[in-house]
């Protein structure tokens, strides 16, 4: 898979706080959902690949080592929902709620 976030992959991503990283991943997940609802599987898939790429950068960020189990499970459940059989019974609304919490956290930290 081609790297879409080259500047972030060069180390800029690791300078972001965890809440910001997760909020950015959430933005791509929300794009994935929105494109899928609009009936555009190509753009939905591209957004999903970008979300996975950002999640992989977050997983590899050393400051997130204490969250590694949650992050790897998150990747597994996202892949299950968007690419496989949804055995974990996720929904668009559940993903939106999950990632919205990180947006609130990020913006409340900045105040």
C-alpha positions as CSV (number, residue, x, y, z in Angstrom):
1,X,0.0,0.0,0.0
2,X,1.3,3.4,-0.9
3,X,2.1,5.8,2.0
4,X,-0.4,8.7,1.9
5,X,0.9,10.6,4.9
6,X,4.6,10.9,4.1
7,X,5.3,13.9,6.3
8,X,3.5,12.4,9.2
9,X,5.4,9.1,8.7
10,X,8.7,11.0,8.9
11,X,8.2,11.8,12.5
12,X,5.6,14.6,12.6
13,X,2.9,12.2,13.7
14,X,4.9,11.3,16.9
15,X,4.9,14.9,17.9
16,X,1.1,14.9,18.2
17,X,-0.6,14.1,21.5
18,X,-2.5,10.8,21.7
19,X,-5.9,12.5,21.6
20,X,-4.9,14.4,18.4
21,X,-3.7,11.2,16.8
22,X,-7.0,9.4,17.6
23,X,-9.1,12.3,16.5
24,X,-7.3,12.3,13.2
25,X,-7.8,8.6,12.8
26,X,-11.5,9.2,13.6
27,X,-11.8,11.8,10.9
28,X,-10.7,9.2,8.3
29,X,-13.1,6.6,9.8
30,X,-15.9,9.1,9.6
31,X,-15.0,9.8,5.9
32,X,-15.0,6.0,5.4
33,X,-18.5,5.8,6.8
34,X,-19.8,8.9,4.9
35,X,-18.4,7.7,1.5
36,X,-19.9,4.2,2.1
37,X,-23.3,5.8,2.9
38,X,-23.1,7.8,-0.3
39,X,-22.5,4.7,-2.3
40,X,-18.9,5.3,-3.3
41,X,-17.0,2.2,-2.3
42,X,-13.7,3.4,-3.9
43,X,-13.5,6.6,-1.9
44,X,-14.7,4.7,1.2
45,X,-11.9,2.2,0.8
46,X,-9.3,4.9,0.3
47,X,-10.4,6.7,3.5
48,X,-10.3,3.4,5.3
49,X,-6.7,2.7,4.1
50,X,-5.7,6.2,5.3
51,X,-7.3,5.5,8.7
52,X,-5.3,2.2,9.0
53,X,-2.1,4.0,8.0
54,X,-2.6,6.6,10.7
55,X,-3.5,3.9,13.2
56,X,-0.3,2.0,12.3
57,X,1.7,5.2,12.9
58,X,0.0,5.5,16.3
59,X,0.7,1.9,17.2
60,X,4.4,2.4,16.3
61,X,4.7,5.6,18.4
62,X,6.7,4.7,21.5
63,X,4.7,7.1,23.8
64,X,1.7,4.9,23.2
65,X,3.2,1.7,24.4
66,X,0.9,1.5,27.4
67,X,-2.1,1.6,25.0
68,X,-0.7,-1.0,22.6
69,X,-3.3,-3.6,23.4
70,X,-6.2,-1.3,22.9
71,X,-4.7,0.1,19.6
72,X,-4.1,-3.3,18.1
73,X,-7.6,-4.5,19.1
74,X,-9.0,-1.3,17.6
75,X,-7.2,-2.1,14.3
76,X,-8.7,-5.6,14.4
77,X,-12.2,-4.5,15.0
78,X,-12.1,-1.7,12.4
79,X,-10.8,-4.2,9.8
80,X,-13.6,-6.6,10.8
81,X,-16.2,-3.9,10.4
82,X,-15.1,-2.4,7.1
83,X,-13.6,-5.4,5.4
84,X,-14.9,-8.6,6.9
85,X,-17.9,-10.1,8.6
86,X,-18.4,-7.7,11.5
87,X,-18.3,-10.4,14.1
88,X,-17.9,-7.8,16.8
89,X,-21.3,-6.2,15.8
90,X,-20.0,-2.7,15.3
91,X,-22.1,0.0,13.7
92,X,-21.5,3.4,12.1
93,X,-23.0,5.1,15.2
94,X,-20.7,3.2,17.6
95,X,-17.6,4.2,15.6
96,X,-18.8,7.9,15.5
97,X,-19.3,7.9,19.2
98,X,-16.0,6.2,20.0
99,X,-14.0,8.7,18.0
100,X,-16.0,11.7,18.9
101,X,-14.8,11.2,22.5
102,X,-11.2,11.8,21.3
103,X,-12.3,15.1,19.6
104,X,-13.8,16.3,22.9
105,X,-10.7,15.2,24.8
106,X,-8.4,17.0,22.3
107,X,-10.3,20.2,22.3
108,X,-10.7,20.3,26.1
109,X,-7.0,19.8,26.5
110,X,-6.4,22.9,24.4
111,X,-8.6,25.2,26.5
